[in-house]
């Protein structure tokens, strides 16, 4: 198992429950750990939504009441759909990887290996604000057919900007509104 990096952190208590975001940003590079910025702080609201869904809609989302009991981000495995840090410098650059970068075989193999090593049971991709395909969603769509025992969910991006602009400023509403099961054909050959 790899050590914690800006790209990956094994969960302390629930390593099989995985949160997948696009890529490390400036805050992650500074802190030398994933989910270090404001987006990571907003995940506390996501955990509340997941706990409520596990009691009100367990069959719809494939959750059970013991999933996401902790409020501690470090209790869960934290991963990125692409390992290369990205952030804007002087207004230039990208904050997310391209779908081409995410789909490269060596990158998909990195994610595949990480999911197998943690024996993932639930993977939540933290997607875009617009509903368009994102690195996490694309990676999960490509890999899901190989992981028949795993529940894959997608929800909104946890950035404060996305929550303000598209979620009306209410993070719980934003995550609940965007939560969906990633449906894939499980018997499609690679």
Phi, psi and omega in degrees: 000136182283153177288165178295140179220186175292345185257336189210138172217123177289134181294142180290314184247326185233065184296339181281350176261116192243137172249128184239119177247184187288300183193164176294152176242192183300316181297323179294321178294319179294318183274347181059043178198154179285156174059040184273342185271197182297328178299319177297321180296327180288348182290342173304322178290323177298318180298322177297316179297315181296320178296320179292317179296327180290340177260334182260330182221051185298321182290328181291320186253001177069026181256158170233167189297342180271354178282139174059038177289331183276148174266354182276120179303321184287356176282347183247156176283133183245125183223167177235147179285346174212136187278345185282125178295145178218136170196159182281137175240121183053039177078004182244151179110179181245157176252359178222155176285158173285159177296328176298316178298318181295321185278357178301138183306319181293327178289314178298323178295323176300312180294315178306311181298317179297316180296320178293318182297324180272356183054052184307140174244328176225131177233126180246115176274130180264103193270205184269170177276338187265348183093355178286163180295143182231173177306307180301315180295317181295316179299316181293322177297321181288326187263337186306321180301337180277346187241074185296334184269000186258139172268126179249125178238154175232140174218183183291159177293136185275011182291146177304323180297313180297318181296318178293310188287317187249344182250010179065019178084358181254103185298322180296317177298318181300310181293319180295315182297323185268350184294128176209155175278134176278108180269127179224155174282114185282346185250019179279128179291152180281000000 
